[in-house]
Amino acid sequence: MTAVGSTEQFFVHDDEEPPRRKKNKGARWVLGSVATLVVLALVAAGAYLFSLHRSYSSNVSHFPELSEEEAQEIFPPEEERPEPTEATNVLLLGTDANGGSGDDEDLPRVPGGGRSDTLMLVHIPEDRDSVQVISIPRDLWVEIPGGRGWHKVNAGLALGGENGHWLTAATVEQLLDVRIDHVAAIDMLGFVGLVDALDGVRVNSSYSQSFTTNEGYTFNPGTQYMDSDQALSFVRHRRSFPDGDLQRIRNQQAFIRAVIQQAATPSTLANPVRTNQMVATFAEHLITDPDLTSTRAGTLAWEGRGALDNIIFTTLPNGGSGWSSDGQWIWHQNIEEQQRISQAMREGTLDDYLTEDEEEDNSD
């Protein structure tokens, strides 16, 4: 397994280059990750707790509950699902509303195209002393539950219709053999409002060369200021990179880290107007499962208030690139590493596993 990156951990296999696309169809950016992590960061800091609670609860929306019949169509019987643990796993995904491009993507056997370019699993261990964020490449080839066959992992959002978020959660449960406790998604306008509320962010680009996006923005290696338009272009871009979506994932992770760090600074927390604007803005575009209430989010945040300095980003390992039987370019699964990560999550040792792996790679 090869680790790429310095300050963050990225488990990737970059031996093969994805084919160049003849036409850029844009990219969808999911900000459930940013929204949820920033909410936790702000609430954990204890700033304006009641006000933030009100801003969140009055603006957030919730997915409808599954009926018993719908649950049976999506999830296996309870005794066959991964057992819950004292850890909390939150699946962060996105919608194409207000600026996505899923309607333009033509995937075989997927009505209306794919629905999310970014999926992240946030693992909060039982001791709440750390947070691990696992990015799942959208082109990973997986089996969708309920006899729906093999597809790219993001296809569940389309195949599940109005319950696509639940089908995606069931897909990730099956993939990693861990219970998904919560699901959250956000659309593109939440992204724009979040960065605007921060008056821009300073993001560290890990790519070794300068690159120019389709929107005409040039980004150089190292830290640079980005307004909302620039940041949106930064996290969407993939055409310039030999490993395509894997570098885009690194850029998205760098952006999220920057937002969390800036949102939790004393200057931000000391400004009640800005803090509430941030929470209200992205909560308005945030949709979660019914159980991820402001009370639940606040409890997680308070319990994990000491973990803000110990957030690790990683990318789910893959087994190399190839082509599906119906002609789609895909990443194959790395079953061995997936099982190791799954076991570490169930045992509450994912932080140790990722840290040890980084040390091994640095010693090579």
Secondary structure, DSSP 8 states (H G I E B T S, - for coil): -EE--SSS--EE--SS-----SS--------HHHHHHHHHHHHHTTTTHHHHHHHHHTT-EE-----HHHHHHHS--GGGS----SSEEEEEEE--TTT--GGG---TT-TT----SEEEEEEE-TT-S-EEEEEEETTBEEEETTTTEEEEGGGHHHHTGGGHHHHHHHHHHHHHTS---EEEEE-HHHHHHHHHHTT-EEEEE--SS-EE-TTS-EE-SEEEEE-HHHHHHHHH--TT-TTTHHHHHHHHHHHHHHHHHHHTSHHHHT-HHHHHHHHHHHHHTEEE-TT--HHHHHHHHHHTGGGTT-EEEEE--EEEEEE-TTS-EEEEE-HHHHHHHHHHHHHT-HHHHHHHHHHHHHH-
